[in-house]
């Protein structure tokens, strides 16, 4: 099975400094949904792994998160893509949660649920914590320059072997010749 792990905010949809707190605030990045469709049609199973501390901060509730994710899944489906599952961590950074990226717990859970070793699995993110979580489980960290990606690249602290692409569409083009 070909698996790909995608961060949500800054990779699939536009990031917000105030958090994406409603379905109306969720706006896809140009080409991201078509990229998911291309990956799907090339045999990849796309799974989203996202920190959602807005829940832990009381900015929105589970029903709202589910509505946002439903909008994303439906939007991908409308262009021929399929998001197999959405894994999320509602904890705040102060919680030291084993599931909140950069900790590897959420990605390990994905590997267990899909009964797939994560060695070399593409894991796409726009922040250092996404890349660190990928590296911690042996996945292939891929940085996109959308969202916080430019700032992340400028930090110079990328895990060894990180691949950099302009956006999710460029990732799909590289993985699906």
N, C-alpha and C positions, 0 to 999 in steps of 0.2 A: 504494500500500500504506500502510495506517495502522499505524505502529509506536509502541509505548510501551516505554520503558526503565524498569525497576524495580530499585531497590536491594533487597537481601534482608533482612538483619538490621535490625529496627526498622521495616520497611515491610510485609513479608509475614509475618514471624515475630517473636516477642519477642526482643529484644536480650539479651545476657548480658555483663556486665562481664568475665567469665572466658572469653568466646568460646563459641559454639555448637560443641561438640567431638564430638558424636555425634548420630545420628538421634534418640535418646531425648530429647535436649535441645532438639530443634527443635520448637517449638510455634507454630502459626499464630496471628496476631492475629485476634480475632473479626471476621468479615466480609471478611477479606483474600482468602480463596480464592474466595468468592462474587463479590468485586469483579473478580478475574481472569476469572471465568466471564462476568460482564457485559461486560467489555471484549472478550473473545473473541467473544461473540455479536454484538457491535456492529462486528465486523470488524477489531479491533485485533490485531496480532501482539505478544504480550508477550515481552520479552526481559529477563533478569535480568543486571545488571552489579554485581558485588560484590567488594570488597576482602576477601581471606581471608588475612590475615597470620599467622593461627594455623598455617598450613603452614610459612611461613618461620621462625616461632618454634619449630617442632618440637612443637607442641601436639597436632597430628593429622596424618594422612597423606592422600594423594590418594584412597585407597580409601574413607576415612571421609568426605571431602568429597563424593565421588561418591554415597555412600550417603545423606548428608543431602540432597543435591540431588534424588536419585531419590525420596526420601520427599516432598519438596515438590512435585515434578512430578506424582507419583501423587495426592497430596492435592488438587491443583488439578483434575486430570482427573476425580476422583470427583464433583466438583460441577459439571462441565461446562466447566471452564476449560482453557486450553492455554498452557503455557510453551514457546515455540519453541526457546529456547536459554538456557544459563547461561554467561556470560562471567565469569571471575574472575581476580584478580591475587593470587598467593601471596606477593608481596614484602612485606617489612617497611617501615615508614615511613622508616627510615634508608637504604633502598636507592636513593632518588630515582628510582624506576622511572617510565618514561614511561607505563606502563599503570595504575599505582596512582592512583585518584582522590585528589586533585583534578586530577591530570594527565589530559589528554583521550584518551590512547592507547586505552584499553579501549572508549570510546564511538566513537572513529574506526573501530576494528576492527569494531564492530557495524554501522556505516554501510556499510563496505566489504562485509562478508559478506552483508548483506541488500540490497546495491545500492540504498541509499536515502539521499538527502540528509537530514541531521539538523536542518536549519533548521526550528524550530518543533515538532519531535518532543517530546511530553511525556516528561520524565525525572523520575521521582519518587524522592525520598530523604528521609532524616531528619537528615542531617548537612550541615554547610557544605561539606565536600569533595564530596559528591554534587552539590550545587547549582552549585559552581564548575566541576566537570567538564562539567555540562550547559551552562552559560553559555559555556564555552570553545569548544564546538562549534556554538553557535547553537541548541541545543535549548531547549525551554521548561522552566526549572527549576520544579519543584513540590515544596514542602515539606509533609510530613505531620507532624502533632504527636505521632505515636506514636514509640516508641523514644527517640532523643535529640532529637526534633523541638521540644519545648517549649524546651529549652536552646538549640537552634540559633536559634529565633526570638528568644529573649531576647538573643542576642549582638548583634543589630542590624546584622550585617554581610552581610545577604542580597544576592545579586547582583540587579541591577536587573531588574525584571519578574518576580521570583519570585512565584508564586501559592501561597497557603497553604490547606491543607485539613485537617480534623480527622484523617482516616485514609484508607486506600486506598479504602474504600467510598465516601467522599465524592468522591474523585477520579473514580471510575467513574461516579458519579451525575452529576457535572458534565460529563464527556466523552461520556456516553451518555444523552442526554435521552429 
